[in-house]
Amino acid sequence: MNPILHLFSTSARMRLTISVIVWLGFTWVKGLNPQAATWIEVLLMASILILMPLARGLEKSPQPNSSEVAEFLIGLALAQALLLPIPSLLGTVICGCWFLHRSREAWLAMLEARSSWPKDPASLCQISSSMFPAVGAAWLLAHRLNYLPFDFDSLIVLLTAAHFHHAGFTLPLLAGLAGKALPGVHSRWACQLILAGVPLVAVGITCTHFQLLPWVEPVAVTVLVAGALGVALLHIRQAFHRRARGLQGLWFGISGLSLLAAMLLALSFGLRSLLPELALPMPAMWAVHGTLNTFGFGLCGILAWRCCRADEPTKPMTA
């Protein structure tokens, strides 16, 4: 059996298989044009249907079986909801269920953080990966309601939902894992910058939208990019670790290089008010930056850390 899959029970493997099949069907219906706005939804659902189930057990406190099943069922329904017109009653109800589920996970993570404070930055990053997606779920619900918070364009609302399901999930989660595996000043600063950078970017975009404090967005993006580049270097370092064998080292290398490229693109886009000639157009950004973050960094990074977990003397996870 695959050394990664042996960490999952039979039922968990079956749920993951179904989720991948549903995502492939969803992608086929939405289309394979990365520069179309529908690609944002494809990347969003990749996090919900593939990355989150694959990451099960890598978070600070693994979810109970009931929560895993609920997330699986709501995720499948969400794939159907995003195929419905906007707004629709059924789509709104399903997105509302996803928001309630992620809010519950965020609340439980917050309680865990409070129970044994203070925590090191790596642990806080792992905990925050259960909290930030609730923000993304709220923006996804707003998008399906055709509600435009602060008069943002509908596209920005959808991008914000995707941002908090990726930069708010895989980035802090993998940063926390890297910080635990490679403790030190480098990893500690990377985790701290990511914890600050994810919400700061949202604040910066809001300031730019209202034409207030134009320096906030470039600073916020620089903070997040600095932390992410730290994680990229940690993953590249792991790729050359003597214990990283075969696919494990390859996945770490792809993950680190993908994040490195994606965040350099993010930096150029964040500094577009100062250096407009360096920034890609927005459709090219979500096509390249988003895809690199989802599959290059997120998927390969989770698989790499899964390999590390598979090497540990542990019994398979129960469903």
C-alpha positions in Angstrom: 0.0 0.0 0.0 1.1 3.6 -0.6 3.0 4.7 2.5 0.9 7.9 2.7 -2.4 6.2 2.3 -1.7 3.7 5.1 -2.1 6.6 7.5 -5.8 6.7 6.5 -8.5 4.2 7.4 -10.4 2.4 4.7 -13.4 4.8 5.0 -11.1 7.9 5.0 -9.4 6.6 1.8 -12.8 6.0 0.2 -14.0 9.6 1.1 -10.8 11.0 -0.4 -11.2 9.0 -3.6 -14.8 10.2 -4.0 -13.7 13.8 -3.3 -11.1 13.7 -6.0 -13.6 12.2 -8.5 -16.1 15.0 -7.7 -13.4 17.7 -8.0 -12.4 16.3 -11.4 -16.0 16.4 -12.5 -16.5 19.9 -11.1 -13.3 21.0 -13.0 -14.6 19.5 -16.2 -17.9 21.4 -15.9 -16.3 24.7 -15.0 -13.8 24.4 -17.8 -10.0 24.1 -18.1 -9.2 27.8 -18.8 -6.9 29.0 -16.0 -7.4 32.6 -16.9 -11.2 32.4 -16.6 -12.8 33.5 -13.3 -14.2 29.9 -13.0 -10.7 28.7 -12.4 -10.8 30.5 -9.0 -13.6 28.2 -8.0 -11.7 25.2 -9.3 -8.8 26.1 -7.0 -11.1 26.9 -4.1 -12.7 23.5 -4.4 -9.3 21.8 -4.7 -8.6 23.0 -1.2 -11.9 21.9 0.2 -12.1 18.5 -1.5 -8.5 17.5 -1.8 -6.0 19.5 0.3 -8.1 19.6 3.5 -8.8 15.8 3.6 -5.1 15.0 2.7 -4.0 17.3 5.5 -6.1 15.4 8.0 -3.9 14.6 11.0 -1.2 17.2 10.2 -3.1 19.9 12.0 -2.4 20.6 15.6 -5.5 18.7 16.9 -6.9 16.1 14.5 -10.7 16.4 14.0 -13.0 13.7 15.4 -14.6 11.3 12.9 -18.0 13.1 13.0 -16.4 16.4 11.9 -14.5 14.7 9.1 -17.7 13.1 7.8 -19.5 16.4 8.0 -16.8 18.2 6.1 -16.8 15.5 3.5 -20.6 15.7 2.9 -20.7 19.5 3.0 -17.7 19.6 0.6 -19.5 17.4 -1.9 -22.7 19.5 -1.6 -20.6 22.7 -2.1 -19.3 21.4 -5.4 -22.9 21.2 -6.5 -23.8 24.6 -5.0 -21.1 26.4 -7.0 -22.7 25.1 -10.2 -26.0 26.8 -9.4 -26.8 30.3 -10.5 -26.2 33.3 -8.2 -28.1 33.8 -6.0 -30.0 30.6 -5.3 -31.7 29.4 -2.2 -30.1 25.9 -2.2 -26.6 27.3 -3.0 -26.9 29.8 -0.1 -28.0 27.1 2.3 -25.1 24.9 1.4 -22.6 27.7 1.7 -24.2 28.6 5.0 -23.6 25.1 6.2 -19.9 25.3 5.1 -19.6 28.7 7.0 -21.1 27.2 10.1 -18.8 24.1 9.9 -15.6 26.2 9.5 -16.8 28.6 12.2 -17.1 25.7 14.6 -13.6 24.5 13.7 -12.3 28.0 14.2 -13.9 28.2 17.6 -12.5 24.9 18.7 -9.0 26.0 17.5 -9.4 29.2 19.5 -10.3 27.3 22.6 -7.3 25.1 22.2 -5.0 28.1 21.8 -6.4 29.6 25.0 -6.1 26.4 27.0 -2.3 26.3 27.0 -1.1 29.9 26.2 1.5 31.0 25.3 2.3 28.8 22.3 5.3 28.9 20.0 4.8 30.5 16.5 4.8 27.1 14.8 2.0 25.8 16.9 0.1 29.0 16.4 0.5 28.6 12.7 -1.0 25.1 12.8 -3.9 26.3 14.9 -4.5 29.3 12.7 -4.9 27.0 9.7 -8.1 25.9 11.3 -9.2 29.5 11.9 -8.5 31.4 8.7 -10.7 29.3 6.5 -13.8 30.5 8.4 -13.1 33.9 7.0 -12.9 32.5 3.5 -16.2 30.6 4.1 -17.9 33.9 5.1 -16.7 35.6 1.9 -17.8 32.6 -0.2 -21.3 32.8 1.4 -21.3 36.5 0.6 -20.4 35.7 -3.0 -23.2 33.2 -3.4 -25.7 35.7 -1.9 -24.5 38.2 -4.5 -23.7 40.4 -1.5 -20.7 42.8 -2.1 -19.1 43.7 1.3 -17.7 47.3 1.3 -18.8 47.5 -2.3 -16.0 45.2 -3.5 -16.4 43.8 -7.0 -17.8 40.3 -7.1 -14.5 38.9 -8.4 -12.6 40.4 -5.4 -15.2 38.7 -3.1 -14.5 35.4 -4.7 -10.7 35.9 -4.7 -10.9 36.7 -1.0 -12.7 33.5 -0.3 -10.1 31.6 -2.2 -7.2 33.5 -0.5 -8.4 32.4 3.0 -8.8 28.8 1.9 -5.2 28.7 0.6 -3.0 31.3 2.1 -5.1 30.9 5.2 -4.9 27.1 5.3 -2.0 25.4 3.5 0.5 28.2 4.1 0.2 28.4 7.9 -0.2 24.7 8.2 2.9 23.8 6.3 4.8 26.7 8.0 3.9 25.2 11.3 5.1 21.8 10.3 8.4 23.2 9.0 8.8 25.2 12.2 8.3 22.1 14.3 10.7 20.0 12.2 13.4 22.7 11.9 13.2 24.9 15.0 15.3 28.0 15.1 15.3 31.7 14.4 14.7 31.3 10.7 11.5 29.2 11.1 10.3 31.2 14.0 10.4 34.4 12.1 8.8 32.8 9.0 5.9 31.6 11.2 5.5 35.0 12.8 5.5 36.8 9.5 2.8 34.5 8.1 0.6 34.9 11.2 0.8 38.7 10.7 0.8 38.7 6.9 -2.4 36.7 6.1 -4.8 39.2 7.8 -2.6 42.2 6.9 -3.0 41.5 3.2 -6.8 41.6 3.5 -6.5 44.9 5.4 -4.1 46.3 2.8 -6.5 45.4 -0.1 -9.3 47.1 1.8 -7.3 50.2 2.3 -6.4 50.3 -1.4 -10.1 49.8 -2.2 -11.1 52.9 -0.2 -8.0 54.8 -1.4 -6.7 55.1 2.1 -3.1 54.6 3.3 -1.8 53.4 0.0 1.4 52.1 1.6 -0.4 49.5 3.7 -1.0 46.9 0.9 2.7 46.9 -0.3 3.9 46.6 3.3 1.4 43.8 4.0 2.3 41.8 0.9 6.0 42.2 1.7 5.4 40.8 5.2 3.5 37.8 3.9 6.0 37.2 1.1 8.9 37.3 3.5 7.4 34.7 5.7 6.4 32.5 2.7 9.9 32.7 1.2 11.2 31.5 4.6 8.9 28.5 4.4 10.0 27.9 0.7 13.6 27.8 1.8 12.8 25.4 4.7 11.0 23.1 2.2 14.0 23.2 -0.2 16.3 22.5 2.8 14.1 19.5 3.6 14.4 18.3 0.0 18.2 17.8 0.5 17.9 16.3 4.0 19.6 13.0 4.2 16.4 11.3 5.4 14.3 12.7 2.5 14.2 9.7 0.2 12.7 9.3 -3.3 9.4 11.1 -3.8 9.6 12.7 -0.4 12.6 14.8 -1.4 11.0 15.5 -4.8 7.8 16.7 -3.3 9.6 19.0 -0.9 11.6 20.4 -3.7 8.6 21.1 -5.9 6.7 22.6 -3.0 9.5 24.9 -2.1 10.3 26.0 -5.6 6.6 26.5 -6.4 6.1 28.7 -3.3 9.2 30.7 -4.2 8.0 31.4 -7.7 4.4 32.1 -6.6 5.4 34.6 -3.9 7.8 36.5 -6.1 4.8 37.0 -8.4 2.7 38.1 -5.4 5.4 40.6 -4.4 5.5 42.1 -7.9 1.7 42.3 -7.9 1.6 43.8 -4.4 4.1 46.5 -5.4 2.2 47.4 -8.6 1.5 50.9 -7.4 5.3 51.5 -7.3 6.5 49.2 -10.1 3.5 48.6 -12.4 5.6 47.2 -15.2 6.5 44.1 -13.1 2.9 43.0 -12.2 1.1 40.4 -14.2 -2.6 41.1 -15.1 -5.0 39.7 -12.5 -6.2 36.8 -14.7 -2.6 35.7 -15.2 -2.0 36.1 -11.4 -4.7 33.6 -10.4 -3.8 31.3 -13.3 -0.1 31.1 -12.4 0.2 32.3 -8.8 -3.0 30.4 -7.7 -2.2 27.2 -9.5 1.4 27.1 -8.2 0.2 27.7 -4.6 -2.6 25.1 -4.9 -0.8 22.2 -6.6 2.9 23.0 -6.6 3.2 24.2 -3.0 0.0 23.0 -1.3 -0.5 19.5 -2.7 3.2 18.6 -3.0 3.9 20.1 0.5 1.1 18.1 2.1 2.3 14.9 0.4 5.9 15.6 1.5 4.8 16.0 5.2 2.6 12.9 4.8 5.7 11.0 3.8 7.5 12.2 7.0 4.5 11.1 9.0 4.5 7.7 7.3 8.2 7.3 8.3 7.2 7.7 12.0 6.5 4.6 14.0 2.8 5.2 14.3 -0.3 3.1 13.7 -2.8 4.0 11.0 -5.2 6.8 11.8 -8.7 5.7 12.7 -11.7 7.0 10.8 
